Amino acid sequence: MKNTIAVPTPGKNRLEQDALGPMEIPAGVYWGIHTERAHRTFHIAGRPVAPVLIRALAEVKRASCQANAELGFLEKTRAAALEAACDEVAQGKLADQFPLDALQGGAGTSTNMNVNEVLANRALEILGRSFGDYAYLHPLDHVNLHQSTNDVYPTALRVAALRELKSLEGAVTTLQGALQAKEQEFAGVVKMGRTEMVEAVPMTLGMEFSAFAEAIARDRWRIFKCAERLRVINLGGTAVGTGLTAPQTYIFLAAERLRNLTGLNLCRAENLVDATANQDALVEVAGILKAHASNLSKLAGDLRLLAASDEIHLPALQAGSSIMPGKVNPVVPEAVLQASLWAQAQEAALTQAVQRSSLQICEFMPLVADCLLGMMETLRQADLLLISHISGVQANAEVCGDRLWKAPTLVTALVGEIGYEAAGKLAKEFKDGGYPDIRLFLEERLGKDLLAKALSPAALMTLGHKS
């Protein structure tokens, strides 16, 4: 079998035929007439179908090919060449042969056919035959045997999403660790907490970062649990989930072969009609991703506030202004905020796409796939950007202390020792007297020992006070 990859010949075409009539195809490309029609029709997103989805589609095709060959539905010579072609595409080879726009009509049929045609022509080439020799190996009769776009595409999306989810989980885990490291590093930095943007009661900077870490820890757990929603596939259901045109033996075997091939804990849906018609599980997963985006937005926004108040120093990455010399902006939190907003917009679009589907199919699977995979990759990149940035965050203990000793509400920390009324009187006296610093004021009235005890990091980090 040949293993060389052909180079397109400029200026030469080959003729292919479909139900709409004949069309010339550039002679050296691996795709065929169905892809060419879609390539000429859809120019919406301006970006191609996600490579991770193409890889997953090639794996679904290989699993189906294996099942068909084992059961005697596909001749072994053709099957061997087709499996070799599937492996190449899954490895990222022939990447330039998948030119279709990410957004397209037809529930993903154009992308399915693009993969079918590329695999067919590459297999023909491996067998020493010419591109377009479909009488011997056909994109539909052989590559797409016992399949439909409506079971192949959703299955491939789940395979791709499971892999992306694992990568995202790893980034979230590392981000949690970076925040926990700062929690420990800043444990002894006493500062004022704020509610409604106004100084409230004392706490430590470490406690502030512990809250960030806990939120991301919840994201980590939720993302881990998403795999349960994605592992259920509808491969074998064909057009509407009834398995029409597919032998029962193939339906059972294909999902097993895909599970073995990918190493993922996939399982065939009990109700294939439901699994084909309803994509609510993907809305659920997108909602979990939206929660992570929300936490990232809150974290990035709080980092900006802490940096603006000079309580922390963010790593300086670039000059901040084209007109103001020396200005450095919080560019990483700003970028993360934008990533979060974009991801939340994708979740809204995905939800609309799923709920607007009709009867036995989700017609808008290309949008669902683009949004879901895009969310995962964008949030992962945002996590990675934050990880390195947070590692370089420094506490400004001097500013934290200065703000602490100028805040009248500091007396709240003494309520457990002297009572609410007495603490309120001290706060009023401090404000009315125009004292520059509350520390000396309180030490004169209560003594240094009591003040040091009440405002020690250990006391502030203890839940409540001992009665």
LUMNUGU-983282 format. One record per residue (C-alpha): x, y, z; residue in three letters. Coordinates in Angstrom, 3 decimals. Layout:
BEGIN
@X->X Y->Y Z->Z r->ALA
...
This chain:
BEGIN
@X->0.000 Y->0.000 Z->0.000 r->MET
@X->1.193 Y->3.515 Z->-0.781 r->LYS
@X->1.752 Y->5.922 Z->2.086 r->ASN
@X->2.782 Y->9.042 Z->0.205 r->THR
@X->0.513 Y->12.064 Z->0.236 r->ILE
@X->-0.348 Y->13.622 Z->-3.109 r->ALA
@X->0.254 Y->17.288 Z->-3.840 r->VAL
@X->-2.586 Y->19.218 Z->-5.539 r->PRO
@X->-1.891 Y->19.915 Z->-9.211 r->THR
@X->-2.582 Y->23.594 Z->-10.028 r->PRO
@X->-4.920 Y->24.234 Z->-12.905 r->GLY
@X->-6.265 Y->20.685 Z->-13.173 r->LYS
@X->-9.696 Y->19.499 Z->-12.108 r->ASN
@X->-11.622 Y->16.257 Z->-11.816 r->ARG
@X->-15.351 Y->15.867 Z->-12.402 r->LEU
@X->-17.655 Y->14.477 Z->-9.720 r->GLU
@X->-21.409 Y->13.978 Z->-9.713 r->GLN
@X->-24.086 Y->14.126 Z->-7.006 r->ASP
@X->-27.884 Y->14.423 Z->-6.931 r->ALA
@X->-27.672 Y->18.082 Z->-7.976 r->LEU
@X->-25.497 Y->17.405 Z->-10.993 r->GLY
@X->-21.811 Y->17.458 Z->-11.978 r->PRO
@X->-19.134 Y->19.763 Z->-10.556 r->MET
@X->-15.438 Y->20.217 Z->-11.153 r->GLU
@X->-13.193 Y->19.575 Z->-8.137 r->ILE
@X->-9.535 Y->20.662 Z->-7.941 r->PRO
@X->-7.699 Y->17.531 Z->-9.010 r->ALA
@X->-5.263 Y->17.277 Z->-6.131 r->GLY
@X->-7.547 Y->17.825 Z->-3.154 r->VAL
@X->-8.805 Y->14.941 Z->-1.070 r->TYR
@X->-12.300 Y->16.285 Z->-0.615 r->TRP
@X->-15.120 Y->15.768 Z->-3.073 r->GLY
@X->-18.269 Y->17.307 Z->-4.449 r->ILE
@X->-20.233 Y->17.509 Z->-1.186 r->HIS
@X->-17.388 Y->19.378 Z->0.505 r->THR
@X->-16.864 Y->21.613 Z->-2.515 r->GLU
@X->-20.519 Y->22.677 Z->-2.552 r->ARG
@X->-20.419 Y->23.458 Z->1.174 r->ALA
@X->-17.090 Y->25.275 Z->0.799 r->HIS
@X->-18.642 Y->27.538 Z->-1.814 r->ARG
@X->-21.828 Y->28.078 Z->0.201 r->THR
@X->-20.872 Y->28.740 Z->3.821 r->PHE
@X->-18.712 Y->31.726 Z->4.771 r->HIS
@X->-20.138 Y->32.799 Z->8.117 r->ILE
@X->-17.776 Y->32.366 Z->11.066 r->ALA
@X->-14.557 Y->32.882 Z->9.139 r->GLY
@X->-12.886 Y->30.014 Z->11.016 r->ARG
@X->-12.744 Y->26.295 Z->10.233 r->PRO
@X->-14.290 Y->23.389 Z->12.096 r->VAL
@X->-12.327 Y->22.701 Z->15.288 r->ALA
@X->-9.440 Y->20.265 Z->14.654 r->PRO
@X->-10.361 Y->18.333 Z->17.811 r->VAL
@X->-13.757 Y->17.612 Z->16.249 r->LEU
@X->-12.177 Y->16.455 Z->12.985 r->ILE
@X->-9.934 Y->14.119 Z->14.979 r->ARG
@X->-12.926 Y->12.709 Z->16.834 r->ALA
@X->-14.871 Y->12.211 Z->13.601 r->LEU
@X->-11.953 Y->10.248 Z->12.153 r->ALA
@X->-11.971 Y->8.043 Z->15.255 r->GLU
@X->-15.721 Y->7.439 Z->14.950 r->VAL
@X->-15.184 Y->6.456 Z->11.328 r->LYS
@X->-12.381 Y->4.084 Z->12.285 r->ARG
@X->-14.503 Y->2.448 Z->14.982 r->ALA
@X->-17.363 Y->2.024 Z->12.517 r->SER
@X->-14.965 Y->0.638 Z->9.918 r->CYS
@X->-13.623 Y->-1.888 Z->12.431 r->GLN
@X->-17.116 Y->-2.993 Z->13.396 r->ALA
@X->-18.220 Y->-3.343 Z->9.770 r->ASN
@X->-15.083 Y->-5.287 Z->8.837 r->ALA
@X->-15.379 Y->-7.652 Z->11.814 r->GLU
@X->-18.989 Y->-8.365 Z->10.959 r->LEU
@X->-18.241 Y->-8.944 Z->7.261 r->GLY
@X->-20.005 Y->-5.860 Z->5.939 r->PHE
@X->-16.781 Y->-4.255 Z->4.678 r->LEU
@X->-14.155 Y->-6.105 Z->2.646 r->GLU
@X->-10.852 Y->-6.334 Z->4.530 r->LYS
@X->-8.600 Y->-4.720 Z->1.917 r->THR
@X->-10.780 Y->-1.642 Z->1.773 r->ARG
@X->-11.136 Y->-1.638 Z->5.552 r->ALA
@X->-7.363 Y->-1.749 Z->6.108 r->ALA
@X->-6.780 Y->1.223 Z->3.803 r->ALA
@X->-9.664 Y->3.117 Z->5.353 r->LEU
@X->-8.378 Y->2.498 Z->8.876 r->GLU
@X->-4.947 Y->3.753 Z->7.851 r->ALA
@X->-6.533 Y->6.906 Z->6.454 r->ALA
@X->-8.533 Y->7.389 Z->9.660 r->CYS
@X->-5.358 Y->7.106 Z->11.707 r->ASP
@X->-3.617 Y->9.756 Z->9.615 r->GLU
@X->-6.476 Y->12.234 Z->9.982 r->VAL
@X->-6.743 Y->11.532 Z->13.713 r->ALA
@X->-3.030 Y->12.298 Z->13.996 r->GLN
@X->-3.560 Y->15.726 Z->12.424 r->GLY
@X->-2.343 Y->14.868 Z->8.941 r->LYS
@X->-4.231 Y->16.268 Z->5.940 r->LEU
@X->-5.372 Y->19.135 Z->8.167 r->ALA
@X->-5.568 Y->21.476 Z->5.166 r->ASP
@X->-8.178 Y->19.202 Z->3.589 r->GLN
@X->-10.882 Y->20.315 Z->6.018 r->PHE
@X->-11.653 Y->23.845 Z->4.810 r->PRO
@X->-15.295 Y->24.178 Z->5.825 r->LEU
@X->-16.590 Y->27.080 Z->7.875 r->ASP
@X->-17.461 Y->26.243 Z->11.468 r->ALA
@X->-21.064 Y->27.422 Z->10.991 r->LEU
@X->-23.069 Y->25.611 Z->8.349 r->GLN
@X->-26.560 Y->24.338 Z->7.697 r->GLY
@X->-27.543 Y->20.684 Z->7.675 r->GLY
@X->-26.847 Y->19.595 Z->11.270 r->ALA
@X->-23.195 Y->18.913 Z->10.452 r->GLY
@X->-23.762 Y->16.922 Z->7.254 r->THR
@X->-21.214 Y->19.027 Z->5.362 r->SER
@X->-18.498 Y->18.271 Z->7.914 r->THR
@X->-19.412 Y->14.582 Z->8.016 r->ASN
@X->-19.188 Y->14.424 Z->4.229 r->MET
@X->-15.908 Y->16.346 Z->4.229 r->ASN
@X->-14.452 Y->13.662 Z->6.493 r->VAL
@X->-16.047 Y->10.862 Z->4.437 r->ASN
@X->-14.612 Y->12.193 Z->1.185 r->GLU
@X->-11.118 Y->12.873 Z->2.510 r->VAL
@X->-10.946 Y->9.425 Z->4.072 r->LEU
@X->-12.256 Y->7.773 Z->0.902 r->ALA
@X->-9.749 Y->9.497 Z->-1.374 r->ASN
@X->-6.827 Y->8.950 Z->0.987 r->ARG
@X->-7.755 Y->5.260 Z->1.249 r->ALA
@X->-7.973 Y->5.059 Z->-2.546 r->LEU
@X->-4.544 Y->6.636 Z->-2.763 r->GLU
@X->-3.136 Y->4.121 Z->-0.266 r->ILE
@X->-4.591 Y->1.359 Z->-2.446 r->LEU
@X->-2.879 Y->2.812 Z->-5.517 r->GLY
@X->-6.101 Y->4.060 Z->-7.079 r->ARG
@X->-7.119 Y->7.471 Z->-8.377 r->SER
@X->-9.014 Y->10.127 Z->-6.463 r->PHE
@X->-12.717 Y->9.851 Z->-7.162 r->GLY
@X->-12.671 Y->6.092 Z->-7.903 r->ASP
@X->-15.801 Y->5.748 Z->-5.817 r->TYR
@X->-16.959 Y->2.615 Z->-7.632 r->ALA
@X->-14.285 Y->0.839 Z->-5.619 r->TYR
@X->-14.418 Y->2.785 Z->-2.337 r->LEU
@X->-17.271 Y->5.224 Z->-1.836 r->HIS
@X->-17.581 Y->8.034 Z->0.774 r->PRO
@X->-21.146 Y->6.943 Z->1.570 r->LEU
@X->-21.365 Y->3.237 Z->0.705 r->ASP
@X->-18.134 Y->2.382 Z->2.515 r->HIS
@X->-16.845 Y->5.186 Z->4.752 r->VAL
@X->-20.321 Y->6.139 Z->6.004 r->ASN
@X->-21.623 Y->2.567 Z->6.034 r->LEU
@X->-24.379 Y->2.055 Z->8.674 r->HIS
@X->-24.007 Y->5.653 Z->9.849 r->GLN
@X->-25.779 Y->8.980 Z->9.639 r->SER
@X->-24.593 Y->12.497 Z->10.356 r->THR
@X->-27.191 Y->12.472 Z->13.117 r->ASN
@X->-25.408 Y->9.814 Z->15.163 r->ASP
@X->-21.812 Y->10.342 Z->13.993 r->VAL
@X->-21.612 Y->14.106 Z->14.600 r->TYR
@X->-23.084 Y->14.198 Z->18.154 r->PRO
@X->-20.935 Y->11.201 Z->19.100 r->THR
@X->-17.776 Y->12.853 Z->17.766 r->ALA
@X->-18.623 Y->16.074 Z->19.560 r->LEU
@X->-18.814 Y->14.225 Z->22.864 r->ARG
@X->-15.496 Y->12.503 Z->22.232 r->VAL
@X->-13.866 Y->15.847 Z->21.433 r->ALA
@X->-15.540 Y->17.538 Z->24.405 r->ALA
@X->-14.390 Y->14.843 Z->26.836 r->LEU
@X->-10.796 Y->15.432 Z->25.786 r->ARG
@X->-11.113 Y->19.204 Z->25.998 r->GLU
@X->-12.812 Y->18.840 Z->29.365 r->LEU
@X->-9.852 Y->16.869 Z->30.702 r->LYS
@X->-7.451 Y->19.594 Z->29.579 r->SER
@X->-9.642 Y->22.263 Z->31.133 r->LEU
@X->-9.856 Y->20.329 Z->34.396 r->GLU
@X->-6.062 Y->20.200 Z->34.531 r->GLY
@X->-5.797 Y->23.960 Z->34.078 r->ALA
@X->-8.449 Y->24.611 Z->36.740 r->VAL
@X->-6.642 Y->22.305 Z->39.163 r->THR
@X->-3.371 Y->24.173 Z->38.644 r->THR
@X->-5.127 Y->27.530 Z->39.065 r->LEU
@X->-6.599 Y->26.334 Z->42.359 r->GLN
@X->-3.111 Y->25.387 Z->43.506 r->GLY
@X->-1.696 Y->28.792 Z->42.555 r->ALA
@X->-4.387 Y->30.531 Z->44.593 r->LEU
@X->-3.855 Y->28.238 Z->47.566 r->GLN
@X->-0.136 Y->29.023 Z->47.485 r->ALA
@X->-0.947 Y->32.736 Z->47.751 r->LYS
@X->-3.428 Y->31.975 Z->50.523 r->GLU
@X->-0.570 Y->30.583 Z->52.579 r->GLN
@X->1.912 Y->33.254 Z->51.553 r->GLU
@X->-0.439 Y->36.087 Z->52.539 r->PHE
@X->-1.789 Y->34.472 Z->55.727 r->ALA
@X->-0.133 Y->37.042 Z->57.972 r->GLY
@X->-1.080 Y->40.173 Z->56.012 r->VAL
@X->-3.892 Y->41.882 Z->57.954 r->VAL
@X->-6.101 Y->44.241 Z->55.930 r->LYS
@X->-9.609 Y->45.627 Z->55.761 r->MET
@X->-12.267 Y->43.634 Z->54.009 r->GLY
@X->-14.853 Y->45.487 Z->51.959 r->ARG
@X->-18.571 Y->45.140 Z->51.453 r->THR
@X->-20.376 Y->47.196 Z->48.833 r->GLU
@X->-16.953 Y->48.629 Z->47.884 r->MET
@X->-16.633 Y->50.227 Z->51.333 r->VAL
@X->-14.160 Y->49.212 Z->54.058 r->GLU
@X->-15.929 Y->46.861 Z->56.453 r->ALA
@X->-14.074 Y->44.651 Z->58.948 r->VAL
@X->-10.518 Y->43.340 Z->59.260 r->PRO
@X->-9.399 Y->40.057 Z->57.705 r->MET
@X->-6.216 Y->38.744 Z->56.132 r->THR
@X->-5.189 Y->38.898 Z->52.509 r->LEU
@X->-4.691 Y->35.150 Z->52.727 r->GLY
@X->-8.352 Y->34.706 Z->53.623 r->MET
@X->-9.292 Y->36.776 Z->50.590 r->GLU
@X->-7.278 Y->34.440 Z->48.353 r->PHE
@X->-8.726 Y->31.416 Z->50.118 r->SER
@X->-12.157 Y->32.483 Z->48.892 r->ALA
@X->-10.825 Y->32.670 Z->45.339 r->PHE
@X->-9.339 Y->29.181 Z->45.720 r->ALA
@X->-12.564 Y->27.687 Z->47.083 r->GLU
@X->-14.608 Y->29.043 Z->44.181 r->ALA
@X->-12.183 Y->27.530 Z->41.682 r->ILE
@X->-12.217 Y->24.259 Z->43.680 r->ALA
@X->-15.979 Y->24.065 Z->43.120 r->ARG
@X->-15.406 Y->24.640 Z->39.422 r->ASP
@X->-12.909 Y->21.797 Z->39.417 r->ARG
@X->-15.424 Y->19.392 Z->40.934 r->TRP
@X->-18.263 Y->20.487 Z->38.658 r->ARG
@X->-16.084 Y->20.162 Z->35.551 r->ILE
@X->-14.983 Y->16.689 Z->36.638 r->PHE
@X->-18.629 Y->15.621 Z->36.973 r->LYS
@X->-19.431 Y->16.915 Z->33.472 r->CYS
@X->-17.821 Y->13.803 Z->32.026 r->ALA
@X->-20.834 Y->11.803 Z->33.185 r->GLU
@X->-23.040 Y->13.873 Z->30.887 r->ARG
@X->-20.723 Y->13.607 Z->27.896 r->LEU
@X->-19.906 Y->9.899 Z->27.968 r->ARG
@X->-23.362 Y->8.856 Z->26.710 r->VAL
@X->-23.307 Y->8.562 Z->22.896 r->ILE
@X->-25.904 Y->7.818 Z->20.234 r->ASN
@X->-23.673 Y->5.997 Z->17.733 r->LEU
@X->-25.758 Y->3.333 Z->15.998 r->GLY
@X->-28.958 Y->5.316 Z->16.110 r->GLY
@X->-28.484 Y->6.472 Z->12.487 r->THR
@X->-30.997 Y->9.067 Z->11.279 r->ALA
@X->-33.519 Y->9.414 Z->14.117 r->VAL
@X->-32.337 Y->6.951 Z->16.742 r->GLY
@X->-34.180 Y->3.876 Z->15.486 r->THR
@X->-31.057 Y->2.354 Z->13.956 r->GLY
@X->-32.721 Y->2.219 Z->10.537 r->LEU
@X->-30.404 Y->0.680 Z->7.848 r->THR
@X->-27.881 Y->-0.479 Z->10.486 r->ALA
@X->-27.643 Y->-4.154 Z->11.557 r->PRO
@X->-28.220 Y->-4.716 Z->15.256 r->GLN
@X->-24.849 Y->-6.438 Z->15.574 r->THR
@X->-23.141 Y->-3.325 Z->14.237 r->TYR
@X->-25.072 Y->-1.028 Z->16.586 r->ILE
@X->-23.789 Y->-2.896 Z->19.637 r->PHE
@X->-20.248 Y->-3.368 Z->18.343 r->LEU
@X->-19.525 Y->0.128 Z->16.998 r->ALA
@X->-19.861 Y->1.847 Z->20.387 r->ALA
@X->-17.634 Y->-0.802 Z->21.977 r->GLU
@X->-14.959 Y->-0.326 Z->19.318 r->ARG
@X->-15.048 Y->3.449 Z->19.783 r->LEU
@X->-14.653 Y->3.056 Z->23.533 r->ARG
@X->-11.613 Y->0.816 Z->23.024 r->ASN
@X->-10.116 Y->3.087 Z->20.393 r->LEU
@X->-10.407 Y->6.341 Z->22.350 r->THR
@X->-9.759 Y->4.974 Z->25.824 r->GLY
@X->-12.738 Y->7.014 Z->26.999 r->LEU
@X->-15.458 Y->5.582 Z->29.224 r->ASN
@X->-18.166 Y->5.854 Z->26.584 r->LEU
@X->-21.533 Y->4.129 Z->26.755 r->CYS
@X->-24.340 Y->3.795 Z->24.247 r->ARG
@X->-27.533 Y->5.588 Z->25.230 r->ALA
@X->-30.404 Y->3.356 Z->26.317 r->GLU
@X->-32.873 Y->5.472 Z->24.354 r->ASN
@X->-31.213 Y->6.387 Z->21.062 r->LEU
@X->-34.229 Y->8.360 Z->19.841 r->VAL
@X->-33.934 Y->10.614 Z->22.881 r->ASP
@X->-30.153 Y->10.869 Z->22.560 r->ALA
@X->-30.490 Y->11.924 Z->18.919 r->THR
@X->-33.323 Y->14.397 Z->19.396 r->ALA
@X->-32.354 Y->16.059 Z->22.678 r->ASN
@X->-29.044 Y->17.738 Z->23.423 r->GLN
@X->-29.951 Y->19.135 Z->26.838 r->ASP
@X->-26.922 Y->17.411 Z->28.383 r->ALA
@X->-24.729 Y->19.782 Z->26.372 r->LEU
@X->-26.680 Y->22.741 Z->27.765 r->VAL
@X->-25.995 Y->21.395 Z->31.244 r->GLU
@X->-22.273 Y->21.132 Z->30.519 r->VAL
@X->-22.240 Y->24.625 Z->29.038 r->ALA
@X->-23.936 Y->25.881 Z->32.198 r->GLY
@X->-21.109 Y->24.434 Z->34.293 r->ILE
@X->-18.598 Y->26.152 Z->32.025 r->LEU
@X->-20.562 Y->29.368 Z->32.427 r->LYS
@X->-20.253 Y->29.054 Z->36.217 r->ALA
@X->-16.483 Y->28.762 Z->35.813 r->HIS
@X->-16.494 Y->31.799 Z->33.537 r->ALA
@X->-18.451 Y->33.683 Z->36.187 r->SER
@X->-15.903 Y->32.789 Z->38.863 r->ASN
@X->-13.047 Y->33.830 Z->36.611 r->LEU
@X->-14.786 Y->37.142 Z->36.000 r->SER
@X->-15.232 Y->37.735 Z->39.732 r->LYS
@X->-11.608 Y->36.763 Z->40.412 r->LEU
@X->-10.243 Y->38.987 Z->37.657 r->ALA
@X->-12.415 Y->41.890 Z->38.774 r->GLY
@X->-11.280 Y->41.544 Z->42.391 r->ASP
@X->-7.629 Y->41.420 Z->41.345 r->LEU
@X->-8.154 Y->44.698 Z->39.509 r->ARG
@X->-9.705 Y->46.282 Z->42.606 r->LEU
@X->-6.974 Y->45.061 Z->44.929 r->LEU
@X->-4.339 Y->46.328 Z->42.524 r->ALA
@X->-6.118 Y->49.677 Z->42.109 r->ALA
@X->-6.159 Y->50.101 Z->45.900 r->SER
@X->-2.435 Y->49.238 Z->45.898 r->ASP
@X->-2.979 Y->46.366 Z->48.345 r->GLU
@X->-1.376 Y->43.965 Z->45.879 r->ILE
@X->1.075 Y->44.391 Z->43.038 r->HIS
@X->0.345 Y->42.574 Z->39.785 r->LEU
@X->3.240 Y->41.563 Z->37.534 r->PRO
@X->3.967 Y->44.306 Z->34.999 r->ALA
@X->3.748 Y->42.788 Z->31.533 r->LEU
@X->3.662 Y->45.734 Z->29.153 r->GLN
@X->3.602 Y->49.497 Z->28.951 r->ALA
@X->0.042 Y->50.557 Z->29.533 r->GLY
@X->-0.462 Y->53.688 Z->27.532 r->SER
@X->0.461 Y->55.260 Z->24.231 r->SER
@X->0.228 Y->58.729 Z->25.790 r->ILE
@X->0.879 Y->58.364 Z->29.535 r->MET
@X->4.501 Y->57.416 Z->30.297 r->PRO
@X->5.031 Y->54.928 Z->33.107 r->GLY
@X->1.423 Y->53.712 Z->33.225 r->LYS
@X->1.000 Y->49.963 Z->33.671 r->VAL
@X->-2.450 Y->48.432 Z->33.333 r->ASN
@X->-3.926 Y->45.179 Z->34.741 r->PRO
@X->-3.959 Y->43.632 Z->31.283 r->VAL
@X->-4.234 Y->39.989 Z->32.337 r->VAL
@X->-7.352 Y->40.469 Z->34.507 r->PRO
@X->-8.817 Y->42.548 Z->31.673 r->GLU
@X->-8.124 Y->39.774 Z->29.155 r->ALA
@X->-9.600 Y->37.150 Z->31.492 r->VAL
@X->-12.715 Y->39.273 Z->31.968 r->LEU
@X->-13.150 Y->39.438 Z->28.204 r->GLN
@X->-12.668 Y->35.684 Z->27.875 r->ALA
@X->-15.298 Y->35.176 Z->30.559 r->SER
@X->-17.803 Y->37.441 Z->28.842 r->LEU
@X->-17.182 Y->35.730 Z->25.514 r->TRP
@X->-17.653 Y->32.274 Z->27.048 r->ALA
@X->-20.919 Y->33.302 Z->28.679 r->GLN
@X->-22.161 Y->34.598 Z->25.331 r->ALA
@X->-21.324 Y->31.218 Z->23.775 r->GLN
@X->-23.323 Y->29.470 Z->26.490 r->GLU
@X->-26.338 Y->31.624 Z->25.637 r->ALA
@X->-25.988 Y->30.848 Z->21.921 r->ALA
@X->-25.597 Y->27.121 Z->22.593 r->LEU
@X->-28.713 Y->27.102 Z->24.761 r->THR
@X->-30.708 Y->28.817 Z->22.032 r->GLN
@X->-29.407 Y->26.389 Z->19.412 r->ALA
@X->-30.449 Y->23.366 Z->21.445 r->VAL
@X->-33.870 Y->24.643 Z->22.437 r->GLN
@X->-34.677 Y->25.640 Z->18.844 r->ARG
@X->-34.077 Y->22.108 Z->17.560 r->SER
@X->-37.138 Y->20.237 Z->16.321 r->SER
@X->-38.552 Y->16.761 Z->16.789 r->LEU
@X->-35.918 Y->14.089 Z->16.068 r->GLN
@X->-32.839 Y->16.234 Z->15.407 r->ILE
@X->-30.858 Y->19.234 Z->16.547 r->CYS
@X->-30.367 Y->21.037 Z->13.260 r->GLU
@X->-27.911 Y->23.489 Z->14.770 r->PHE
@X->-25.202 Y->21.084 Z->15.889 r->MET
@X->-22.429 Y->23.049 Z->14.131 r->PRO
@X->-23.199 Y->26.055 Z->16.336 r->LEU
@X->-23.462 Y->23.832 Z->19.414 r->VAL
@X->-20.080 Y->22.285 Z->18.655 r->ALA
@X->-18.417 Y->25.604 Z->17.914 r->ASP
@X->-19.723 Y->27.141 Z->21.130 r->CYS
@X->-19.013 Y->24.184 Z->23.417 r->LEU
@X->-15.489 Y->23.470 Z->22.198 r->LEU
@X->-14.763 Y->27.177 Z->21.950 r->GLY
@X->-15.812 Y->27.734 Z->25.558 r->MET
@X->-13.590 Y->24.943 Z->26.791 r->MET
@X->-10.511 Y->26.130 Z->24.935 r->GLU
@X->-11.021 Y->29.814 Z->25.746 r->THR
@X->-11.542 Y->29.166 Z->29.455 r->LEU
@X->-8.529 Y->26.855 Z->29.530 r->ARG
@X->-6.362 Y->29.556 Z->27.994 r->GLN
@X->-7.729 Y->32.093 Z->30.481 r->ALA
@X->-6.864 Y->29.742 Z->33.347 r->ASP
@X->-3.336 Y->29.245 Z->32.050 r->LEU
@X->-2.870 Y->32.999 Z->31.704 r->LEU
@X->-4.050 Y->33.555 Z->35.272 r->LEU
@X->-1.875 Y->30.801 Z->36.740 r->ILE
@X->1.404 Y->32.423 Z->35.779 r->SER
@X->0.099 Y->35.888 Z->36.645 r->HIS
@X->-1.117 Y->34.952 Z->40.129 r->ILE
@X->2.203 Y->33.296 Z->40.888 r->SER
@X->3.793 Y->36.722 Z->40.508 r->GLY
@X->1.295 Y->38.658 Z->42.672 r->VAL
@X->2.926 Y->40.439 Z->45.625 r->GLN
@X->1.270 Y->41.758 Z->48.769 r->ALA
@X->1.731 Y->45.399 Z->49.734 r->ASN
@X->1.607 Y->44.839 Z->53.492 r->ALA
@X->2.455 Y->48.475 Z->54.224 r->GLU
@X->-0.558 Y->49.818 Z->52.333 r->VAL
@X->-2.806 Y->47.118 Z->53.805 r->CYS
@X->-1.706 Y->48.169 Z->57.302 r->GLY
@X->-2.055 Y->51.858 Z->56.572 r->ASP
@X->-5.639 Y->51.419 Z->55.368 r->ARG
@X->-6.374 Y->49.180 Z->58.330 r->LEU
@X->-5.404 Y->51.846 Z->60.877 r->TRP
@X->-7.434 Y->54.560 Z->59.171 r->LYS
@X->-10.747 Y->52.677 Z->59.116 r->ALA
@X->-13.256 Y->53.459 Z->61.906 r->PRO
@X->-15.039 Y->50.150 Z->61.273 r->THR
@X->-11.939 Y->48.430 Z->62.621 r->LEU
@X->-13.619 Y->48.610 Z->66.037 r->VAL
@X->-15.964 Y->45.819 Z->64.908 r->THR
@X->-13.146 Y->43.400 Z->65.688 r->ALA
@X->-13.455 Y->44.475 Z->69.341 r->LEU
@X->-17.188 Y->43.901 Z->69.739 r->VAL
@X->-16.598 Y->40.452 Z->71.204 r->GLY
@X->-14.337 Y->41.981 Z->73.857 r->GLU
@X->-16.070 Y->45.243 Z->74.789 r->ILE
@X->-19.601 Y->44.994 Z->73.326 r->GLY
@X->-21.428 Y->46.717 Z->70.465 r->TYR
@X->-22.356 Y->49.940 Z->72.281 r->GLU
@X->-18.863 Y->50.592 Z->73.601 r->ALA
@X->-17.319 Y->49.844 Z->70.194 r->ALA
@X->-19.777 Y->52.212 Z->68.507 r->GLY
@X->-18.874 Y->55.023 Z->70.912 r->LYS
@X->-15.187 Y->54.532 Z->70.197 r->LEU
@X->-15.784 Y->54.687 Z->66.430 r->ALA
@X->-17.770 Y->57.915 Z->66.765 r->LYS
@X->-15.181 Y->59.477 Z->69.026 r->GLU
@X->-12.441 Y->58.583 Z->66.564 r->PHE
@X->-14.270 Y->60.077 Z->63.587 r->LYS
@X->-15.359 Y->63.234 Z->65.445 r->ASP
@X->-11.914 Y->63.822 Z->66.891 r->GLY
@X->-10.118 Y->63.807 Z->63.538 r->GLY
@X->-7.431 Y->61.446 Z->64.764 r->TYR
@X->-4.980 Y->60.462 Z->61.968 r->PRO
@X->-4.560 Y->56.860 Z->63.106 r->ASP
@X->-6.922 Y->54.609 Z->65.042 r->ILE
@X->-4.160 Y->52.409 Z->66.429 r->ARG
@X->-2.809 Y->54.935 Z->68.956 r->LEU
@X->-6.352 Y->56.051 Z->69.735 r->PHE
@X->-7.431 Y->52.503 Z->70.647 r->LEU
@X->-4.212 Y->51.638 Z->72.440 r->GLU
@X->-4.672 Y->54.640 Z->74.718 r->GLU
@X->-8.187 Y->53.586 Z->75.622 r->ARG
@X->-7.977 Y->49.787 Z->75.607 r->LEU
@X->-4.316 Y->48.927 Z->75.955 r->GLY
@X->-1.860 Y->47.437 Z->73.495 r->LYS
@X->-2.380 Y->43.837 Z->74.557 r->ASP
@X->-6.117 Y->43.761 Z->73.912 r->LEU
@X->-5.728 Y->45.422 Z->70.524 r->LEU
@X->-2.898 Y->43.122 Z->69.446 r->ALA
@X->-4.908 Y->40.077 Z->70.509 r->LYS
@X->-8.075 Y->41.112 Z->68.683 r->ALA
@X->-6.289 Y->42.019 Z->65.443 r->LEU
@X->-3.781 Y->39.203 Z->65.244 r->SER
@X->-3.942 Y->37.060 Z->62.085 r->PRO
@X->-4.716 Y->34.042 Z->64.266 r->ALA
@X->-7.724 Y->35.770 Z->65.838 r->ALA
@X->-9.016 Y->36.999 Z->62.481 r->LEU
@X->-8.711 Y->33.556 Z->60.902 r->MET
@X->-10.546 Y->31.882 Z->63.786 r->THR
@X->-14.211 Y->31.275 Z->63.064 r->LEU
@X->-16.093 Y->33.484 Z->65.527 r->GLY
@X->-14.750 Y->34.221 Z->68.991 r->HIS
@X->-14.685 Y->32.246 Z->72.201 r->LYS
@X->-17.434 Y->33.315 Z->74.607 r->SER
